[in-house]
Amino acid sequence: MDAKTAFKLGIGRLRDADVPSYTLAAELLLLHVVGRDRTWLYAHPEDEISAEQEKQLLTLLERRANGEPTQHLTGKQEFWGLEFEVTPDVLIPRPETEHVIEVALDRLALRELREGRKQTLSGEGLRIADVGTGSGCIVISLAKDLPGAKFLATDISPEALKVARRNAERHNFADRIEFVHTSLLESVAIATTVSQFELIASNPPYISRREGPTLQREVRDHEPEMALYGGEEGYELYAALVTQSAAHLIPGGIAVFELGHDSLPAVQPLFDTPEWTRVGITNDLAGIPRVIAAERTAHIGTVTNRA
Protein backbone atom coordinates (compact mmCIF):
# COMPACT_ATOMS: atom_id res chain seq x y z
CA MET A 1 0.00 0.00 0.00
CA ASP A 2 1.37 3.43 -0.88
CA ALA A 3 1.20 6.50 1.36
CA LYS A 4 -1.60 8.18 -0.60
CA THR A 5 -3.81 5.07 -0.40
CA ALA A 6 -3.09 4.68 3.31
CA PHE A 7 -3.98 8.32 3.91
CA LYS A 8 -7.25 8.05 2.00
CA LEU A 9 -8.08 4.84 3.87
CA GLY A 10 -7.55 6.61 7.19
CA ILE A 11 -9.70 9.56 6.20
CA GLY A 12 -12.53 7.27 5.16
CA ARG A 13 -12.40 5.14 8.32
CA LEU A 14 -12.41 8.15 10.64
CA ARG A 15 -15.01 10.09 8.65
CA ASP A 16 -17.37 7.10 8.81
CA ALA A 17 -16.85 7.01 12.60
CA ASP A 18 -17.73 10.73 12.94
CA VAL A 19 -14.32 11.54 14.34
CA PRO A 20 -13.73 15.31 14.68
CA SER A 21 -11.04 16.70 12.34
CA TYR A 22 -10.78 13.28 10.73
CA THR A 23 -8.41 14.37 7.95
CA LEU A 24 -5.87 15.78 10.42
CA ALA A 25 -6.21 12.72 12.65
CA ALA A 26 -5.61 10.38 9.70
CA GLU A 27 -2.55 12.37 8.69
CA LEU A 28 -1.06 12.42 12.17
CA LEU A 29 -1.58 8.70 12.71
CA LEU A 30 -0.02 7.80 9.36
CA LEU A 31 2.99 10.04 9.96
CA HIS A 32 3.37 8.60 13.47
CA VAL A 33 3.43 5.05 12.15
CA VAL A 34 5.95 5.69 9.37
CA GLY A 35 8.07 8.15 11.35
CA ARG A 36 7.95 10.85 8.69
CA ASP A 37 6.83 14.48 8.42
CA ARG A 38 4.14 16.20 6.34
CA THR A 39 6.62 17.16 3.64
CA TRP A 40 7.25 13.48 2.89
CA LEU A 41 3.55 12.66 2.70
CA TYR A 42 2.74 15.32 0.13
CA ALA A 43 6.03 15.11 -1.79
CA HIS A 44 6.14 11.31 -2.05
CA PRO A 45 2.58 9.98 -1.96
CA GLU A 46 3.65 7.02 -4.09
CA ASP A 47 6.10 5.69 -1.46
CA GLU A 48 5.14 2.28 -0.12
CA ILE A 49 4.52 1.59 3.53
CA SER A 50 5.43 -1.81 4.91
CA ALA A 51 2.94 -4.53 5.80
CA GLU A 52 3.81 -4.06 9.47
CA GLN A 53 3.22 -0.32 9.24
CA GLU A 54 -0.11 -0.94 7.52
CA LYS A 55 -1.12 -3.26 10.35
CA GLN A 56 -0.12 -0.69 12.98
CA LEU A 57 -2.02 2.03 11.15
CA LEU A 58 -5.20 -0.04 10.96
CA THR A 59 -4.97 -0.73 14.69
CA LEU A 60 -4.57 2.95 15.52
CA LEU A 61 -7.41 3.95 13.19
CA GLU A 62 -9.69 1.48 14.94
CA ARG A 63 -8.75 2.84 18.35
CA ARG A 64 -9.27 6.42 17.18
CA ALA A 65 -12.64 5.48 15.68
CA ASN A 66 -13.58 4.09 19.10
CA GLY A 67 -12.87 7.42 20.78
CA GLU A 68 -9.26 7.40 21.94
CA PRO A 69 -7.70 10.84 21.39
CA THR A 70 -5.15 11.12 18.61
CA GLN A 71 -2.67 12.59 21.11
CA HIS A 72 -2.88 9.46 23.28
CA LEU A 73 -2.22 7.28 20.26
CA THR A 74 0.79 9.29 19.10
CA GLY A 75 1.87 10.24 22.62
CA LYS A 76 2.47 13.88 21.78
CA GLN A 77 0.96 17.32 21.25
CA GLU A 78 2.47 20.59 20.06
CA PHE A 79 2.11 23.68 22.26
CA TRP A 80 3.87 27.06 22.02
CA GLY A 81 6.18 25.68 19.33
CA LEU A 82 7.30 22.76 21.48
CA GLU A 83 6.38 19.09 21.37
CA PHE A 84 5.04 17.65 24.62
CA GLU A 85 4.65 14.08 25.72
CA VAL A 86 0.99 13.38 26.46
CA THR A 87 -0.47 10.41 28.36
CA PRO A 88 -3.91 9.64 29.84
CA ASP A 89 -2.53 11.00 33.15
CA VAL A 90 -2.53 14.61 31.93
CA LEU A 91 -4.83 17.04 30.20
CA ILE A 92 -4.06 17.38 26.50
CA PRO A 93 -2.68 20.93 25.94
CA ARG A 94 -5.20 23.13 24.09
CA PRO A 95 -4.44 26.06 21.81
CA GLU A 96 -6.53 28.39 23.98
CA THR A 97 -4.16 27.82 26.91
CA GLU A 98 -1.48 29.62 24.91
CA HIS A 99 -3.36 32.81 25.87
CA VAL A 100 -2.11 32.22 29.43
CA ILE A 101 1.47 32.39 28.16
CA GLU A 102 0.75 35.49 26.07
CA VAL A 103 -0.92 37.36 28.94
CA ALA A 104 1.79 36.37 31.43
CA LEU A 105 4.57 37.65 29.18
CA ASP A 106 2.64 40.82 28.34
CA ARG A 107 1.97 41.56 32.00
CA LEU A 108 5.62 41.05 32.93
CA ALA A 109 6.74 43.34 30.10
CA LEU A 110 4.22 46.01 31.08
CA ARG A 111 5.44 45.93 34.66
CA GLU A 112 9.02 46.41 33.45
CA LEU A 113 7.88 49.39 31.37
CA ARG A 114 6.06 51.00 34.31
CA GLU A 115 9.11 50.58 36.51
CA GLY A 116 11.43 52.06 33.89
CA ARG A 117 13.51 48.96 33.28
CA LYS A 118 14.82 47.65 29.96
CA GLN A 119 12.32 45.95 27.68
CA THR A 120 14.48 42.93 26.82
CA LEU A 121 12.71 40.60 29.23
CA SER A 122 14.88 37.60 30.10
CA GLY A 123 13.21 36.77 33.40
CA GLU A 124 16.43 37.30 35.31
CA GLY A 125 15.73 36.94 39.02
CA LEU A 126 12.05 36.10 38.55
CA ARG A 127 10.39 33.28 40.50
CA ILE A 128 7.36 31.85 38.75
CA ALA A 129 4.86 29.17 39.78
CA ASP A 130 2.59 27.03 37.61
CA VAL A 131 -0.27 25.61 39.65
CA GLY A 132 -1.75 22.33 38.40
CA THR A 133 1.00 21.87 35.84
CA GLY A 134 -0.28 18.67 34.18
CA SER A 135 1.97 18.01 31.18
CA GLY A 136 4.07 21.02 32.14
CA CYS A 137 3.11 22.92 29.00
CA ILE A 138 2.69 26.29 30.76
CA VAL A 139 5.79 26.20 32.94
CA ILE A 140 8.02 24.83 30.18
CA SER A 141 6.76 27.37 27.64
CA LEU A 142 7.48 30.18 30.09
CA ALA A 143 10.91 28.69 30.80
CA LYS A 144 11.60 28.77 27.06
CA ASP A 145 10.81 32.50 26.82
CA LEU A 146 12.27 33.53 30.19
CA PRO A 147 15.71 31.89 30.34
CA GLY A 148 16.76 33.77 33.45
CA ALA A 149 13.79 32.77 35.63
CA LYS A 150 13.36 29.97 38.17
CA PHE A 151 10.16 27.96 38.32
CA LEU A 152 7.93 25.88 40.55
CA ALA A 153 5.37 23.44 39.17
CA THR A 154 2.72 21.86 41.38
CA ASP A 155 0.14 19.15 40.79
CA ILE A 156 -2.09 16.97 42.92
CA SER A 157 -1.32 14.00 40.66
CA PRO A 158 2.09 12.32 41.08
CA GLU A 159 1.61 10.66 37.68
CA ALA A 160 1.13 14.07 36.04
CA LEU A 161 4.28 15.38 37.73
CA LYS A 162 6.26 12.49 36.23
CA VAL A 163 5.05 13.44 32.75
CA ALA A 164 5.84 17.12 33.36
CA ARG A 165 9.31 16.28 34.61
CA ARG A 166 10.01 14.14 31.53
CA ASN A 167 8.89 17.00 29.31
CA ALA A 168 11.14 19.42 31.19
CA GLU A 169 14.09 17.06 30.83
CA ARG A 170 13.38 16.58 27.14
CA HIS A 171 13.55 20.33 26.55
CA ASN A 172 16.51 20.85 28.91
CA PHE A 173 14.64 22.99 31.44
CA ALA A 174 14.52 20.55 34.38
CA ASP A 175 17.38 22.30 36.19
CA ARG A 176 15.25 25.47 36.46
CA ILE A 177 11.97 23.84 37.51
CA GLU A 178 11.14 22.42 40.92
CA PHE A 179 8.24 19.95 40.97
CA VAL A 180 6.04 19.67 44.07
CA HIS A 181 3.23 17.23 44.75
CA THR A 182 0.49 19.25 46.41
CA SER A 183 -3.04 20.56 45.92
CA LEU A 184 -2.78 24.06 44.43
CA LEU A 185 -0.20 25.87 46.60
CA GLU A 186 -1.06 24.26 49.94
CA SER A 187 2.34 22.70 50.78
CA VAL A 188 4.60 25.13 48.96
CA ALA A 189 5.85 26.93 52.04
CA ILE A 190 6.87 23.59 53.59
CA ALA A 191 8.11 21.71 50.53
CA THR A 192 10.22 24.42 48.88
CA THR A 193 12.88 26.92 49.83
CA VAL A 194 11.12 29.68 47.83
CA SER A 195 7.44 30.36 48.46
CA GLN A 196 7.06 33.93 47.18
CA PHE A 197 6.71 34.57 43.48
CA GLU A 198 6.61 37.37 40.93
CA LEU A 199 4.12 35.44 38.79
CA ILE A 200 1.65 32.63 39.41
CA ALA A 201 -0.02 31.03 36.38
CA SER A 202 -2.63 28.30 36.32
CA ASN A 203 -5.04 26.38 34.12
CA PRO A 204 -7.14 24.83 36.89
CA PRO A 205 -9.93 22.29 36.42
CA TYR A 206 -13.01 24.33 35.51
CA ILE A 207 -15.60 22.06 33.90
CA SER A 208 -18.87 21.50 35.75
CA ARG A 209 -19.70 17.94 36.71
CA ARG A 210 -23.11 18.52 35.14
CA GLU A 211 -21.41 19.17 31.81
CA GLY A 212 -19.74 15.76 31.83
CA PRO A 213 -22.34 13.93 29.73
CA THR A 214 -22.21 16.66 27.07
CA LEU A 215 -18.44 16.51 26.56
CA GLN A 216 -16.92 14.85 23.52
CA ARG A 217 -16.23 11.20 24.26
CA GLU A 218 -12.52 11.80 23.62
CA VAL A 219 -12.53 14.16 26.60
CA ARG A 220 -15.14 12.55 28.83
CA ASP A 221 -13.84 8.98 28.59
CA HIS A 222 -10.09 9.44 28.19
CA GLU A 223 -8.77 12.54 29.95
CA PRO A 224 -8.19 12.57 33.73
CA GLU A 225 -11.24 13.63 35.73
CA MET A 226 -9.18 15.51 38.32
CA ALA A 227 -7.79 17.73 35.55
CA LEU A 228 -11.22 18.35 34.01
CA TYR A 229 -13.79 18.90 36.73
CA GLY A 230 -13.68 21.85 39.11
CA GLY A 231 -16.76 20.74 41.07
CA GLU A 232 -20.48 20.64 40.54
CA GLU A 233 -20.47 24.21 39.21
CA GLY A 234 -16.99 24.04 37.70
CA TYR A 235 -15.50 27.12 39.36
CA GLU A 236 -15.15 25.90 42.94
CA LEU A 237 -11.33 25.73 42.95
CA TYR A 238 -10.82 29.38 42.04
CA ALA A 239 -11.59 30.73 45.52
CA ALA A 240 -8.74 28.76 47.09
CA LEU A 241 -6.47 29.46 44.12
CA VAL A 242 -7.01 33.22 44.39
CA THR A 243 -6.59 33.25 48.18
CA GLN A 244 -3.43 31.12 48.12
CA SER A 245 -1.96 33.14 45.26
CA ALA A 246 -2.43 36.36 47.21
CA ALA A 247 -0.44 34.81 50.04
CA HIS A 248 2.39 33.66 47.77
CA LEU A 249 2.80 36.65 45.44
CA ILE A 250 5.16 39.47 46.27
CA PRO A 251 3.66 43.00 46.28
CA GLY A 252 3.16 43.83 42.61
CA GLY A 253 3.22 40.14 41.69
CA ILE A 254 0.98 38.89 38.89
CA ALA A 255 -1.69 36.18 38.79
CA VAL A 256 -2.75 34.76 35.40
CA PHE A 257 -5.49 32.12 35.34
CA GLU A 258 -7.34 30.39 32.52
CA LEU A 259 -11.14 30.56 32.68
CA GLY A 260 -13.87 28.15 31.73
CA HIS A 261 -16.31 29.29 29.05
CA ASP A 262 -18.85 30.49 31.63
CA SER A 263 -16.83 30.95 34.83
CA LEU A 264 -16.02 34.66 34.62
CA PRO A 265 -19.09 35.86 36.59
CA ALA A 266 -18.08 33.64 39.51
CA VAL A 267 -14.33 34.25 39.34
CA GLN A 268 -14.02 37.99 38.70
CA PRO A 269 -15.61 39.02 42.05
CA LEU A 270 -12.89 37.02 43.87
CA PHE A 271 -10.42 39.73 42.80
CA ASP A 272 -12.64 42.56 44.04
CA THR A 273 -10.70 42.92 47.30
CA PRO A 274 -7.98 45.30 48.54
CA GLU A 275 -5.39 42.60 47.86
CA TRP A 276 -5.77 42.90 44.10
CA THR A 277 -5.49 45.60 41.47
CA ARG A 278 -5.27 45.98 37.68
CA VAL A 279 -7.71 43.17 36.99
CA GLY A 280 -8.06 42.42 33.29
CA ILE A 281 -9.85 39.92 31.07
CA THR A 282 -8.57 38.51 27.77
CA ASN A 283 -10.90 36.86 25.25
CA ASP A 284 -9.89 33.94 23.07
CA LEU A 285 -10.31 33.89 19.29
CA ALA A 286 -13.94 32.82 19.69
CA GLY A 287 -14.67 35.89 21.84
CA ILE A 288 -14.96 33.85 25.06
CA PRO A 289 -13.38 35.33 28.22
CA ARG A 290 -10.41 32.96 28.50
CA VAL A 291 -7.85 34.52 30.86
CA ILE A 292 -8.14 36.66 33.96
CA ALA A 293 -5.07 38.49 35.24
CA ALA A 294 -4.47 40.71 38.22
CA GLU A 295 -1.65 42.17 40.30
CA ARG A 296 -1.06 41.86 44.01
CA THR A 297 -1.58 45.25 45.59
CA ALA A 298 1.76 46.81 46.47
CA HIS A 299 0.54 48.25 49.76
CA ILE A 300 -2.64 47.06 51.37
CA GLY A 301 -4.70 50.02 52.49
CA THR A 302 -3.72 52.32 49.65
CA VAL A 303 -6.07 53.05 46.81
CA THR A 304 -4.95 51.89 43.37
CA ASN A 305 -6.83 52.47 40.14
CA ARG A 306 -7.89 49.32 38.32
CA ALA A 307 -6.94 48.99 34.67
N, C-alpha and C positions, 0 to 999 in steps of 0.2 A: 504494500500500500504506500502511495506517495503522500507527501505532506499535505498537498492540497485536498486530496480525497479524505485524509484523516481529519483535517480541519472541518470540511463540510459535513462529515459524519458526526463530529462533535456538536456542531451547530444544530443539526437536525435532532439529535437525541435530547439536547437540553431545551430546545424550543418546544418539542413535544411534551416535555415535562414541566413546562411553564416556569422555567428557571429565569429569574431576573438577569438582565444583561447577559443573555446566553451566548452571544457571539464572543464577548470578552472572556467569559468563563472558558469557553471551548479553546480559545487561543492560549490562555494562560496554562491550561492543563496540558495541552499538546507541547508547548514550549518547556514546561516543567519535565515532562517525560523524556524528551529528546535532549534536554540540556542546551538549548539554543536560545537566541534572542529573536525579536520580531523581524529584524533585518533579514535573517536567514529565511524565515517563513515566506516573506513576500518576494525575496530575491531568488529563492530556489524552491518553488512549490513542487517541482518535479522530483526532488530528492526523496529517496525511499526511506521509510522507517522500518526498523527490524520487527520481526514477529513478536519478540519479547516486548518491545516498546508498544506495539499495537495492543497486546494483551493488557499491559499496564494502563494504557489510555482508556480502554473499554471499562476496566475496573473503576478508574477514577470518574469516568462519565456516569457510571451507574450510581456511585456514591453521591456525586453532585446532584443527580436527578432525584435522589432520595432525600435531599435537603442539607447535606453536609456543606458548610461554606467552602468556597474555593480556597480561601486562605488557610483553612485547616488541612486541605488536601495538598497544597503546595508548601505549607509551613512558613509562609512569608507574606508580608504586606509592605508596600512602600508608604513612607510618611516623611514629609519635610525633606525630600530628596535622599532619604536613607532607607535601606531595606531592613525590616525588623522581623525577627523570628516570631511566629504566632502559633500558639497552641490552644487547646480548649480551656486552659487555665487562665487565659487573659482575654480581655475585650479586644476585638479586632480594631486597630486604629482607623478612625474615620476622617475623611477630609475636613469636616467641619471643626474638628479639634485643632486643626492648624491655626484657627483664629486665636486660640489661647496663646500660641507661640507669638503670633503677630502682635497681639495686644500687649503681652508681657514685654517684648522688645521695644515697642513704641512707648510704653509707659516709662521704662528705664531711660530711654533716650530723652524723653521730655523732662524727666527729673534732672538729668545732667544739664540740659539746656537752662532750666530755671535756676540751677545752682551755679551757672557760669563755668562749667567744666567743658573739656574738649568733647567733641561729638563722635570721636572714634571710640565706640563703646566696645571694650574688650571683656568687661566683667571683672576686671582686676579688683580683688578684695571683696567681691560680692559673695554672699551666702544665700543660696536659693534652695527652697524645698518644693518637692512635688508630692502631693498628698494623694494616695491611691494610685500609685505609679503604673500598675498593670504591666504592660509590655515594656514600660520605660520610655515610650515614645516622646512624652513631653520633656522629661528630664534630659534625655540624650540629645534631643533636638536643641534644647537650650544650651547644653554643653558644647555642641558643635558651633553655635554662634557666639558663645561667650567663653572663649578659651581661658580667660583668667579667673573664672568663678569656681567656687566649690559648691557641691550639691549634696542634698539629702533626699532620698526617695523612700517613702513609706508605703506599706500595703498590709492589709489584714490577712492576706493570703500568702503563706510561705511559698506555695508553688508559683504564684505570680512573681514573687521576688526573685526566684531562681531564673525565670525567663528574662526578667529585666536585667539581672546581673550578666547573663550570657550575652544579651544585646549590647550592654555597655562594654563588655570585654571584646566583643566582635568589632566595635567601632573605636576601641582604644580610649575609652573614657572612664573605665572602671576605677582608675586611680584618683579620680576627682569626684566620685559619687559614693556616698555612704548609704547602705541599704538597711532599713530598720523595719522589723516586723511589729506593727502596732496598728490599732484602729485610729485613723486620722492622725492627729499629733499627740495622742494621749501619753505615750511613753517617751517622747522625744527628750525631755529634760533629763530623764534617767539614763536613757540608752546611748546618748551622744554627748560629745564634749561641747558642741555648739548647738544652742537651742533658740537663738535669735537670728532672724533672717531679714534680708533686704527685700526679698520677693518670695511669696508663697503662691504656687499655681496648683490647680486641681481640676480634674474631670471626674467628679464624684458620681456614684450611682444616682440616677434621677428619674428612672421610669417608674410609674405607678404600678403596683401589683395588679390593679384592675385592668391595666392595659395589656397584661401578659398574653391573653388569648388573641389579641388583635395583632401581635407582632408577627413579622415574617418567621416562618418556621426555622430558617437559618439562624435567626437570632434567638427565638424562644427555646428551641430544642438543643442548641449547640454552644451558646456562649454562657459563661459562668453567671449564675443568678446573683451572686454577691456583687458582681461588677455592674449588673443591670439595674436592679431594683433598689430604690431609695426608701421604700416603705409603701404603705397603702396609698398615700397621696403622691409619692415620688420625690417630694422635696424635704423629707424629714431630716436628712443628714446635714442640711445646710446650716441649721442653727448652731450645732456643735462645731462645724467647720469654721463658721464666721467667728464664734467666740474664741476658739482655740487659736485661730490665726491672729486675732487681736493681741493675744497674750504672747505670741511668738514672733511678731513683727517688731522691728525697731521703729521708733518714731519716724514717720515719713516712708515706712516700708509699704510695699504694694501687694495687694491680693488680687489674683486673677482666676476666676472660676468659670467653667463651662456651665451653661444652663440647659435644662430640658426645654422642649418646645413650648410648654405652658407654665413653667415654674417661676417666671419673673415676678408676677404679682405676690408670690409668697416669699421670694428671696430678697427682693429689693428693700422691703421695710427692715430687714435685719441689719442693714447698714445705716439706718436712720438713727444713729446714736452719736454721742460726742466723740466716740473712739474713731470714727471714720469721716473722711472728707473726700472730695473729688470723685464721687461715684459716677461711673459712666457705663453705658450699655453699648455693645457692638452687635449689629445684626449679621447673620450669615448671608450667603448669596441668595437664599430664598426669602429674605426679609424677616426671618425669625430671630428674635433676641437670643443670641447664642453665647455671649460672654459678658459677665459683669466684672468690673474692676473698681477698686477703691484704694485709697491710701490711708495708712494709720495716721491719725492726727498727731502732729508734732508735739503739741502741748495740750493735754486735756484741760478744759476750762477756758481755752481761748476760742474765739469765734473765727472760723475759716469758711470762706465762700466755697460752695460746691461748684464743680465744673465738669 
